[in-house]
Amino acid sequence: LLLTLIFCLSFTTEKKRAFTIFMIGDSTMANKNLTGGNPERGWGQMLPVFFSANIKIDNHAVNGRSTKSFIDEGRWEQVLQKINPGDYVFIQFGHNDQKPDTERHTEPGSTYDANLQRFVSETRAKGGIPVLFTSIIRRHFNEEGTLIDTHGAYLDATRKGASVIKVPLIDLNRPTHDWVMEVGDAPTRADLLWARAQTLPCRPE
């Protein structure tokens, strides 16, 4: 689905009109500091390689942020001021909205949904095009080797919200879940950056 969206975006403009894709979300989307040979990448960090130079990727995702903290810290307002008609806003939260601390926690079916709706409505008010994304999975297997869902109602709230307010949805949770289950517990450790001590300069411990 993501590749289909990328393909479509590449051909939606006449005379190669430039536009920007703004990205708001958490660590799974964010740009990472590459100092010390850090192998970690947010998926938003890799997105520019799929686009021509006239399409700008402006990634505002930050580690540890929820819909609430992203708004409260003024990060959403910074993005909102930059949106022009025809720009896209990719929205992916949920990992940290479920954290219990008051700075980040939101409730699915309530405050979480309201924050997503705010991103969507304010993007549309600027002439932008919002796109919702579900959270990619956490690699969390039980003793029987089954991948356990850790996002629960936040996934349902994102899917339902996209349907109710008629927003394009890229359901990244489903393909990432299926891929990790297919590959299995031990093999996906390397893919998700398990490493032995003293093998990565950026994380020697």
C-alpha positions in Angstrom: 0.0 0.0 0.0 2.8 2.4 0.8 4.6 1.8 -2.4 1.3 2.2 -4.3 0.8 5.6 -2.6 4.3 6.6 -3.4 3.8 5.7 -7.1 0.5 7.6 -7.2 2.0 10.7 -5.6 4.8 10.7 -8.2 2.3 11.2 -11.0 -0.4 13.4 -9.5 1.0 16.7 -10.6 1.0 18.5 -13.9 4.2 19.9 -15.2 6.1 18.4 -12.2 4.6 20.8 -9.7 6.7 20.7 -6.6 5.0 19.8 -3.3 6.0 18.8 0.2 5.2 15.7 2.2 5.3 16.6 5.9 5.7 13.7 8.3 4.5 13.8 12.0 5.0 10.9 14.3 7.3 9.0 16.7 10.6 7.2 16.6 9.5 4.6 14.0 9.2 7.4 11.5 11.9 9.8 12.7 15.2 10.7 11.3 18.1 9.2 13.3 21.5 10.6 14.2 24.0 8.4 12.2 27.0 9.3 14.4 29.1 6.2 15.4 27.8 4.0 12.7 24.2 4.0 14.0 22.3 1.5 11.9 18.9 2.7 13.0 16.6 4.4 10.6 13.0 5.6 10.8 11.0 4.7 7.8 10.4 8.4 7.1 14.2 8.9 6.9 14.3 6.5 4.0 11.3 7.9 2.1 13.2 10.6 0.0 15.0 8.0 -2.1 11.7 7.0 -3.7 10.9 10.5 -4.9 12.3 12.9 -7.5 14.0 16.0 -6.4 11.0 18.3 -6.9 9.2 16.4 -4.1 10.4 17.5 -0.7 10.2 15.3 2.4 10.0 17.3 5.6 10.2 14.8 8.4 9.1 16.3 11.8 8.7 12.9 13.6 10.5 12.7 17.0 11.4 9.9 19.3 9.0 9.4 22.2 6.2 11.7 21.0 2.5 11.0 21.2 -0.3 13.0 19.6 -0.6 14.9 22.8 3.0 15.8 23.4 3.5 16.6 19.7 0.8 19.2 20.0 1.7 20.4 23.5 5.4 21.0 22.6 4.3 23.3 19.7 5.6 20.8 17.0 2.3 20.6 15.2 1.9 24.3 15.1 5.3 24.6 13.4 4.3 22.1 10.7 0.9 23.7 10.3 2.4 27.1 9.5 4.4 25.5 6.6 1.6 23.6 4.9 0.6 24.9 1.4 -2.3 23.8 -0.8 -1.5 20.4 -2.3 1.0 19.4 0.3 0.6 16.1 2.1 0.8 15.3 5.8 1.6 11.7 6.8 0.4 11.1 10.4 1.5 8.1 12.4 1.1 7.9 16.2 0.1 5.3 18.8 3.3 3.9 20.2 3.6 6.5 22.9 -0.1 7.6 23.3 -0.5 4.4 25.3 2.3 5.3 27.7 0.9 6.0 31.2 2.6 9.4 31.9 0.4 12.4 31.8 2.6 14.2 29.3 1.9 11.7 26.6 -1.1 9.5 27.4 -4.3 9.7 25.4 -7.3 7.4 25.3 -8.4 5.6 22.1 -12.0 6.5 21.4 -11.5 9.8 23.1 -8.5 12.1 23.3 -6.4 10.1 20.8 -9.2 10.2 18.2 -9.7 13.9 18.9 -6.0 14.7 18.3 -6.0 12.7 15.0 -9.1 14.6 13.9 -7.4 17.9 14.7 -4.4 17.0 12.6 -6.7 16.1 9.7 -9.1 19.1 9.9 -6.4 21.7 10.3 -4.4 20.1 7.4 -7.5 20.3 5.2 -8.1 23.9 6.3 -4.7 24.8 4.8 -5.5 23.0 1.6 -3.3 20.0 2.5 -4.0 16.3 2.1 -3.8 14.2 5.3 -2.9 10.5 5.3 -3.3 8.4 8.4 -0.9 5.4 9.2 -1.3 2.7 11.8 1.7 2.0 14.0 4.2 -0.6 12.8 4.4 -3.6 15.1 6.6 -4.1 18.2 8.5 -7.4 18.0 7.0 -9.1 21.0 6.6 -12.9 20.9 5.1 -15.1 23.6 6.5 -18.4 24.7 4.6 -20.2 22.0 6.2 -18.1 19.2 3.1 -16.0 18.5 3.5 -12.3 17.9 1.5 -10.4 20.4 -0.3 -7.2 19.5 0.7 -4.4 21.8 -1.3 -1.5 20.3 -4.8 -2.8 20.7 -7.5 -0.1 20.5 -5.2 2.5 19.1 -5.1 0.6 15.9 -8.9 0.3 15.8 -9.2 4.0 16.6 -7.0 5.0 13.7 -8.8 2.7 11.2 -12.2 3.8 12.4 -11.2 7.5 12.3 -9.9 7.2 8.8 -13.3 5.7 7.7 -15.4 8.2 9.6 -13.6 11.3 8.5 -12.8 9.9 5.0 -9.0 10.1 5.2 -6.7 7.8 3.2 -5.3 5.1 5.5 -2.0 3.2 5.1 -2.3 0.2 7.5 1.3 -0.4 8.2 0.5 -2.6 11.2 -0.9 -5.4 9.0 2.1 -6.0 6.6 4.7 -5.5 9.4 2.8 -8.0 11.6 2.6 -10.5 8.7 6.2 -10.1 7.8 7.6 -10.6 11.4 5.3 -13.6 11.9 6.5 -15.2 8.6 10.2 -14.6 9.3 9.9 -15.6 12.9 11.2 -14.7 16.3 15.0 -15.3 16.2 15.6 -14.2 12.6 13.9 -10.8 13.0 16.2 -9.9 15.9 18.9 -8.8 13.5 16.5 -7.0 11.3 15.2 -5.0 14.3 18.7 -4.2 15.5 19.6 -6.7 18.2 23.4 -6.6 18.3 26.2 -8.0 20.5 28.0 -5.7 22.9 31.1 -4.0 21.5 30.0 -4.4 17.9 28.4 -1.0 17.3 30.5 2.1 18.1 27.3 4.1 18.7 26.0 1.6 21.3 29.1 -0.2 22.7 27.2 -1.7 25.7 
